[in-house]
Amino acid sequence: MRLHDGRTGELVDVETRPRMGVYVCGITPYDSAHVGHAFTYVHFDVLVRYLRRRGAEVTHVRNVTDVDDDILRVARERGVDFRELAARETEKFARDMGALGVVPPTVSPRATEFVPEMVEEVERLVAAGFAYERGGNVYFRVAADSGYGRLSGLSRQEMLRLAEERGGHPEDPEKDDPLDFVLWQRSAPDEPWWDSPWGRGRPGWHIECSTMALRLLGRPVDIHGGGDDLIYPHHECELAQAEGVPSGAPFVRHWMHTGSVAQDGTKMSKSLGNLVFVSDLLERYDGATIRSFLLRRHYRDDWEFDEGDLEAFAARSAGGLSRNSGVPAGSTGREAFFGALDRDLDAPAALDILDRAASRPEDADARRLLEEGTDMLGLHPSDRR
Ligand SMILES: [Zn+2]
């Protein structure tokens, strides 16, 4: 199949191998899943289903960032243990995704399960001269990595702006370069901690994902992805950690990112408070309707969520497919359906073909495609959990 490559910006062939590893960055479980999360995970779900349909045995890893600044802050505010908060929110997230027909990942590693391995990775970077310690914090030295910026293609100025906006703390006076990023941080007195050669602390977010990806899937990871707001700094930093030190093998074969979802003209984000939660939508619409609505946007599109659009779609669809009237003429062929998925996972085009098949119940081929296609896109009634 062909997919848009996040590193080169071009459509490239992605070979279906007998065994494939797909690592999708998961949630930080301190709040409910919103439409932006659902958009990402529903499209990656179609990717994994499609690779399996093509014969690959896919190990799908989606991590849980169960220790970080946000989760510790919220746990403190609510007076609960961060582990308890993480467990509760992870369970709610799994329920929301199940209702949207998302197949559970093969492995859902929690960051706290891999801390000794993360410490080893940081030690390796320090030994190679790619990291330095300052008073219990360890930073990655971007000056040691001549290719830093290779994934995002951003200028230093743009990286500085995003680092500031996305919690990269460029102002931290302990850093040699404002773009250096934390690999290990000392824990505050009321924070959880693990022992390390640099004292009691906890891992940085980026080292969590690259460590878990490499330990669970090996090098190279076939497909690594997430929302496009993860390109910088998260994935850029993961790549620097994993490839900055010469290892002879690339970290990732193919980078894949989903577009962002806006509400009221701005990207849906916790800090702006313009989130639409999946659990609220599920009280008003069934999972297949929401899933199909999300799949009617290409995975790389940036788009604006408007509940009026979802409501209108729900009124003219059944089981996620449009009702008979108004479906434009065109192919109902199996080849066209799978051809659409083969071309950069074009779920909207594949759904158009299924809509047409649904409008021709008298045609045996159309009925067969409908059965196979709804199953492939996760819209089959058996997908509801
Ligand atoms: Zn990640």
Residues whose N, C-alpha, C, O or C-beta is under 5 A from the ligand:
A	BS01	ZN	C25 C209
